[in-house]
Amino acid sequence: MYPTKILSFYKMPQSKSILIMHTEKETGESLAKKRNLFQSDQAISISVNGILRDFFDQFNQTDTVQIFSFEDEEGKKVFWHSSAHVLAQAVTRLWPNALPTIGPPITSGFYYDFDNLSLTPEDFPKIEEEVKKIAQANYQPQKITFQTKEEALRFFQNNPYKIEIIHDLPNDMPVTGYQQGEFVDLCKGPHISHLNKIESFKILKTSSAYWKGYPQNKLLTRIYGISFPKEVLMKEYLNFLEEVKKRDHKVLGSQLNLFFFAEEAPGMPFIQPNGMYIWDQILQFWRELHHQQFYQEIKTPIMLDQSVWEKSGHWENYHSNMYTCRVDHRTYAIKPMNCPGAMLTFLSKKHSYRDLPLRLTEIGLVHRNELSGSLTGLFRVRAFHQDDAHIFVKEEDIKEEILKILHLCEKIYAPFNLRHHIELSTKPEKNAVGTKEDWDLSTDILQQTLLEYGRPYTINQGDGAFYGPKIDIHIEDNLHRTWQSATIQLDQSMPKKFKLTYADKDQSIKIPWVIHRALFGSFERFLAIIIENYCGKFPLWLNPMSIRIFCVADRHESKALEIQREIEKLSIPVQIDNSSKSMAKKIRFAQMDKVNYMIIIGDTEVSHSTISLRSRDSKQQKTLSLQEFLDGISQEYMNRSLSSYF
């Protein structure tokens, strides 16, 4: 046995992967044994020179090998993809006429789509039992490489979906599959080494899904599942799902009268008065920060002529997601993005270097033709408002402007108790506009800026906007879920397309750069995030039902009205519950409405000029003067505090 050498490498703190430079020909399986990686959550996947491979592949001398555990994203991806194959094997054992199509890993778990299959939740246990048998049989997934496309087509001749996938593959790409027991699936891999690593498996739900996501295609049965290498991880996940269920923004949005959807406008939310109160509070905070940074707010038309979208590149690269109409023999598109309107605003007057950086911001209503199956509450809608800004800037000022935006992000997320991390997205492989030189320069500027900013970031290869690279900011909520929120995009393509210019110091005419940026991203989506982040228990400054006053008897109503007027002077929402319900019921309904503070007024309070106060998360009542209460809530409200004063 030859010695192995462990190299230092950079990974996120939670990673349990092991990086090895080995010095003999061997396999991932033998390397894992040498390192005593025998636990079910260890040695889940392996990469060779940065490419994921199977554990039984042989490696050449001097190859760099990295072994991933289940705690690594690379481990989860392979583990859940292998679990999807096990699910398909179990289903086809139980329903031999079912046609498996595709089964990818997703953010949490996996799914598999089937044709000719109808299921109910009562079928879940028998599928899970069959999965258990397959895992206990401990098959080792074996890779199959077909000699030709024709051989693969003959093998899958009874499955039109696999045939379509094979036809779509490039001619120079080998066609591969994987076999475990009697089951063979078309797949490029890789897979876990042994199926008995799957110790816990659960089907979460079923739904319908169109083949390839297109409504004109066949409707399939989609089965969602989750699996883990240890039972304790499944228990933790199911507890997490229960907490997620309690925080579901769709349920809370209805319960708290924040928003609703109607069949008359699918994917287009109706924001109710309570929701608008939160919206306006966020918008007021947003405007305060932007005025401090010398942004100028604009408003641009919701619909623009086709020629504008052709010029911007959206018509060629984004047309399928746009709503169009004909007016006066001309074709118009409802804007899916605010960028062209900002370009036309810049064009409306002449500019010199003294005007730059010019920071134009807009709360723009945009529409995108999302597939109906992808719509998810406020998280994925067809109509939403972006807190957009377009900053027209000289090249030498780009770094400073982006640094200002990054620091502005810190301020804007702080009152919501949202942590964030940064991702740099580079040039897409397809549908990118601009020259390679433009992309290289833009990407280099963003990288240098992030290095100067000093916070760690990851690179998301190929996920940039079609007109330029971008910095994406992902926020983390109280359940440690992450959501893509802010985006900062650097663009020198659109200014050229719209022929934007400014006069420099020497009177030469130059083209500005444009920084596209949104901090909340989508107001609707951000509203969903904070609903779930707070579980509907909004801090005082955001809550449309902040304070409720209860009268013990009708004779106390005049005192309650006096208190209400004093609180309203602070611009804090307050209601009086003078219903005939018992005090216990009034308190219970206030707790269901997530009211921050409950004030009880009776004979004692009237005679002593005090109030009895109960906070949302306490069963204890305290007695204090009205002025003490007003001073406390004023401070809590004005500071946009996350915690209660009382």
N, C-alpha and C positions, 0 to 999 in steps of 0.2 A: 504494500500500500504506500502510495506516495503522499507526502504531506500536502495540505491545502493551506492557502494564505487568505485571511480575511482582510479585505480592503476597506478603508473608511469611505463613507458615502453620505450624501444628504438625503434624508427622508423626513416626512412630517413626523412629529413626535410620537403619534400613535402606532407607527409602523413596527411590525415584528419581522420584517423580511431580513434575509441574510444574503450578503453579497460575497461571492467567492470567485477567486481566480484559480481554476484547478489545473493540474499539470499532467493529467493523463486522460486517455479516452475512457469515458464511463457514462453513466446515465444519471438523470435527476434522481431516480430511485436509489441508486447506490450512494449518491452524495447525501441524500436525506438520512440514510441509515448510518453513514459515517458521523453525522452530526447529531445522531440520536433524536431525530425529529419524528417520533412515533405517535404523538398525540393526534387525535382526529382533527384538531384545528390547526395543526402544523403541516408544513409541506403541502399546501393546497395547489399552488401553481408555481411555474418556474419560467424564467426568461433566460435566453441565451443571446448575449450581445444586444440586449434591449428588446428582443422579440419573444413573445410568449410561445412556449413549446410544450410538447408532451413529456411526461416524466420518464418514459421509456426510450426517448430519442437518445442517440449517442451524440456526444459533443466532441469537437476537435480539440486538440491540445492548444492551450492558451486562451480558449474561449472564456469570456466573463459570464458567470452564471449567477442569477439572483433567485433565491427561493422565497416565496411569499406565503405568509400564514393567512388565516381567515380574516385577521384584523386589517390586512392590506386590501385596498380596492381591487388590485389585480387578483388577489385570492378570492374575494367575494364574487367577482365577475365570472371566473372559471367555475367556482363551486355552484353558483346558481344556474349557469348555462348547462352544466352536467345534470343538475336536478331537473331542468326542463326536459332533457332527454329521458330521464327516468319517469317523469310524469307521462310523456308520450308513450313510453313502453307500457306503462300500467294501463293507460286508457285503451290502447289498441289490443291488449290482452282481454280486457273486459268488453270492449265494443269493437270486434274485428273489422267491421265495415267503416269505422271512423277513419277519415283521411287526415293525417298530420300535415301541417303546412310549415310554420316557422315557430321557434320558441326561444326568444332572446332573453338575456338577463336584463333587469331594469334597476332603478335606483335602490329599491328594496324588494329583492326576490326575483321573480321571473314570471313569464306567462307562456302559454302555448295555444295556438289557434288550430281548430279542427273544423273540417267540413263533415257533413253527414253525422252530426252528433248533437243530441239533445240531453241536457242534464238538469237535475234539480239539486238543491242542497242535501237532500237525502242520499244522493249518490256519493257525496264527498267521503264518508267514512270508508266505503269499500275501495275507493281509489287509493286512499291513504294506506289502507291495509295491504294493497297490492304493491305499492311503493315500498313499504317496509319489507316485503318478501324479496323484492329485487335488490334492495340495499343489503339485506342479510346474505343473499347469494354471492355478494361481493364480486360482481363482474369487474373485469379490468377493461375499460373502453379501448378498443383496438382501431387504429386508423386504417382506412381502406383508400387506396389511390387507384382510381379507374384509369385504364390505359388511354381511353378516348372518351369524348363526349357521347359517342354513340353507345359505348358500353354502359355508361351511366344512365342514358335514356332508356336502354333496354331494361336495366335493373329496376328503375322506378316507373316502368311503363304504365302501371295502374294508378299512379298518382299525378294528376295533371298539374298540381301546384309545384311539385318537385321538377317536373318536366319544364315548366315555365322558368323556374329559377336557373336550371341548367342551361337553357337556351340563352338566358340573359348574361351568363358568365362570359368574360373575354375569352377568345379562342386560345390565347397563350396561357390561360390560367388552368392549373390542374384541377380536376374535379375529384373531391375527396368526400368520404363519409366515415361514420364511426359505428362500430358494432359492439353491442353488449348483450350477450345471450342471443336470443332469436331476433332481437330488434336491431335494425340498421337505419340510420338517418343520414341524409345529406348534410354535411357540416364541414367547415374548415378547421374547427377545433380551436384551442386544445381542450382537454378534459382532465378531471382529477384522476389520479392513478388507480384508486379503488373506490367502488361505490359504497362500501361500508363506512366511509367517512361521513355519509349522510345519516346522522343519528336521529334527527328530528325533522319532520316534514308536515306541512299543513296547507290545505287548499283554503284560500281566503275568500274567493268569490268567482262568479262567472259573469260574463257580459257578452254582448254581440260586438263584432268588429268586422269591417269590410276588408276583404283581401287587398293588401297593400295600402289600405286607408282610403280607397276611392269608392264613393257611393255607387258608381256604376258596376262595381264588382260584386261578387257573391258575398252574402252575409255569413260570417263564420261564428263558431262558439269559441270564446276566449276563456281560458282557465288561468286564474292568477294563483300563484303559490309562493310559499316562503320555506326555506330550509336552513338548517344549521348543523354544524358538526358536534354540538353539545346541546343537551336538553335544556340546560340552564339558560342558554342564549334564547331559546324559543320562549321560555317563560318570561324573560325580560322583554322580549319583543311584543308578546301578547299584552303585557301590562302597559307597554308604550302605546299600543293601538287603542287600549281603553282610554288612556289619557288624551290621545288624539281625538277620539270620538267625542269626548266631553267638550273639546275645544273647537269642534267643527264650525267654521264660520258661517256655513249655510244654515245650520240649525240656530246658532246664536243670532244671526242676522234677522231671522224670522221672529225669534223670541223677543228680541230687543227692539224690533221695528226699525231696523237699519237699512235694509234693502230687500228687493224681491225681483224675481224674473217672471215674465209672462210669455205665453206661447206666441203672442202677437209680435214679439221682438226677440227671437231666440238669441241668446248670447249677449244681450244688451241690457244691462242692469238698470232697474229703477231705484234711485236712491231716495229713501224716505226722510222725513224731517229729522229724526234722531241721527240718521246716518249723515245728513247734511251738516248737522252741528259739529260732528267729529271732523268731517271734511273741511269745514270752514276754519276750525281751530288749527288743523294741520296747515292749511293754506296760509293763514295769518302768520304762523311761525315761519313757514317757508319764505314768505315775502319779507319778513323782518331780516332774515339772514341774507337774502339776495340784495336788499336795499343797502345793507352794510357793505356788500361787495361791489356796489355800483353797477348792478345789472339793470337793463331797461326792458320793461315788459311790453310785449307786442301781442297782437291777435291777427291771425291770417285766415283767409277763406278756407272753408272745409272742402271745397271742390275746385279743382284746377284743370285746365285744358290738357288734353293728351300730350301735346307738344312739350309741355313743361316736364311731364314724367318721362318722356323720351330723352329729353336733355339730361335729366338727373340720373338716368340709368335704371330707374325703378320699373319702367315699362318692359324693359328687356329682362331684368333680373327678379322682379317681384310681382309681375302682372297677375299671376294666378291667385294672389292674395288680395287683389284690389277689387272694389266695387266700382262699376262704370255705368254711365248713362249717356243718352243722346239728348242734347238741347240745342235748338236752332241749327240743326244739321252739323253739329260739332260733337265730338266725343270728349266727355269729361270723366275724371276719376275722383272719387271721394278719397281724401288723403289717408294713406296708411302710415305716413310719417310727416313730420312738420318741416323737414329740411328745405324742400323747394320754396316754401313760403318765406322762410328766413333769407334764402338767397335772393329772392325777388325784392324783399325789404331792403337788403343791402344795396341792390342795384338801383333803388328808387332815388338815390342822390349820390353825388360825388363824394369821395373820401380822400383824406390825406393820412399820412403816417400819424398825425396828431390824434386822429379818431381811434386809433388802435391801441390796445385791444378794445374792440367793440363787443360788448356782452349783451346779446339779445335773448330774452327768455320768454317762454310762452307756455301757458297751460292749455295745450292743444288737444282737441277731441279728434281722435283718429279711429278709423275703421279698418279691420282686417278680416278677410274671408276665411276664418278658421273652419276646419272640418267639424261637423256637429259632434262627432264622437270624441273630439279632443276638448270640448268645452267643459270647464270644471269650476262652478261657482264664480267667484271674482278672480280666481287665479288665472283662468284662460277664458277670455271673452272676445266678442267681435267689435265692441265699441268701448274705448277707454280713453282716459285723459293722461297725457304725458307731461311731466314737469320738465319740458325741454329747454335747452339753451344752445345757441350757436354763437361761438366766440370767434370773431374774425381777428386774426393775430399775425404779427410778423414772425418769421421763423425764429429769430433770436429770443423771442418772448414766450415761446411755446412751453418750455420747461417750467418757467415761473407760473404760468397760467394753470398748468395741470397740477402743479404742487398746491396752488390755492384751492383748486377743486377737491383734491384729496383731503385737505384740511377742512374744507367745508363739509365733506361727507362725515367726518368725525363729529362735527357740531350737530349735524342734522339727525344722526342716529342716536345721539346720547340721551335725549329725553324719553326715548322709547326702550331703553335698556337693550339695545341690539348691538351685538358684537359683529365684526365683519372681517373677511379676508379678501385678498386681491388675486386676480387672475389676468394674465396677459394673453389675448387671443390674436393669432397671427393670420396670414393670408389664406383664404379658402382655396381649395384646389380648383374649384369651378366657379364661374360667374363672378370673377373679380375684375374690376375695372382699374385702369391705370397701369403704368409701366412697372417692371421689376425694380428699377432704380427708385421709383417713388415709394414703393412698398418697403424696400430695404431701409431707406432713409427714415420713413415714418416709424417703422418698428424699432430702429436703433434709438430714435429720440425717446420713445416711450420706455424702452428698457433703461436708458440712462436716467430718465426722470424717476423711475421706480427705485433705482439704486440710490439716488440722492434722497428719496423719501425715507428709505431706510427700513421699511417693513418687508417681511418675507412675501414672496408671491410665487405662484405656479404659472406654467405656460400651457395654454390650451391650443395646441397646434391646429391650424386650419379653421378656426371658428371666428375669424374676424368678420366685420361687415363687408359687403361686396365692394365698398369704396375705400376701406382703410382698416388698419389694425385697431384694436381697442383694449381698454382696461375695463374688466368687469369686476364689480364688487358684489360679493355674496354675503348676505346678512344671516346671522344665526339667532334663532329665537330661544325661548326658555326651555324648549324640548330638545335643543341642540340640532334642530333641523336647519338646513341652509336653503336660502332663496336667492336667486339672482335678482339684484335690485338695480343699483346704479351702473351706468356705462359711460365711458369716456372714450370717444372715437376721434382719431386724428385723420384728417382728410385734406388732400391737396388735389383730388380729382374733380370734385363737384365745383370748386371755385373756377377751375379751368373751363369746365363745361358751360358754366353760366357767365364766363368772361368777367369775373369780378376783378376789379383793380383798385389800387390806391396810389396816390402820388407820394413818393418817398422824399426824404430831405433834399436830395439833389434834383428833385422834380422828375426823376425817372418814374415810369409807370411799372408797378409791380403787382403780382397776384398774391392776395393774402392766403394764409392757411385757415382752415376752419376746424375748430374743436366742437364736435357734437357731444352733448352730455345731458343725461337725465339722472337725478339723484334718487328719487323714489322709483323712477322707472315708469310705473303706472300707478296713479292714485288709487284706482280700484283694487289693484293687486296688493298695494301697500296696506289698504284698509283691511283686506282679508288677513294679511300677516299679523297686524296688530290686534285684530279681534281674537285670533288664535293665540297670539303671544300672551295676551292678558286674560285669556279665557272669558272675555266679555267684562272683566273687572277693570274698567278703565281708570287711570289716575284722574284726580279731580279736574284737571284742566281740560281733559278730553271728554268727560262723561256728560251726555245730554240729560242724564237723570242723577245729578250730583247729590242733591239734598232733598229730603222729604220731611214734611212737618206733620205730626199727628196730634189731633186734639182729643183729650180724654172725654170732653163733653162739648156740646154746642156753644156753651158760654165762653169757651176758651178760643173761639174762632177769631175774635177781634185781635187778641194777642198774637195769634198765629199770623194774621195778615200783616201786623206791624213788623214781626220778625222777617216775613217774606220780603217786604219792601226794603229792609236794611240789607238783606243778602243780595237782592237784585241790583243794588247800587254797585256791587262788586262785579257785575256781569256774570255771575255764577247761576246756573239753572237751579230753580227751587220750585217744588210743588207742595201743595197742601192736600193731604188725603183726608177729606171730611166725609168719607163714606160711612155707611152704617155697620161696616164689618167690625169684628172684635179687634182689640189692639194686637192680639197674637197674630191674627190673619193679616192685618196691615203690615206688621213687621215682616211676616213671611213673604208677602208679595213684594215688599221693598227689597228683600234679600234676593228674590228671584230676578228682580230688575237690576241687580248689582249696584244699588244706590250706595254712594260713599258714606253719607252720614244721615242718621235718622234723629229728628228732634221731637221730643215728647213734651207737650204742654198740658199741665193740669193745674189744680188749685195751688199746690205748693209752689210751682214755678211762677205763676202769676203773682202770688203774694210776695215772693222773695226776689222777683225780677231776675230769675235764673232760667236755665234750660236743662233738661235731662237729655244727654247725648249718648247715642249708641253708634259705633262705627260698623262698617260692613263686615269685618272679620272678627268682631268681638261680641260676646254675649253680655259683657259687662256694660252697665250704664254709669256715666259720670255726670256730676252736677257742676256747672260752671256758669259764669255770667255771659250774657250775649256778646259783650264786647270782647271777652277773651276768645270766644268762638270766631267772631268776625276777624279779629287780628290773625288768628291761626290759619283760617281758610284763605284769607287774603294772601298770606305769605306762601302757602302751599300752591295756590292757583297761579300767582304771578311768577313764581320760580319754576313752574311746570315740573313740580316735584314728583318723583316716582313713588315715594312713600307717604303715608298718611301723617298729618301733623298730630292728630289726636289718637 
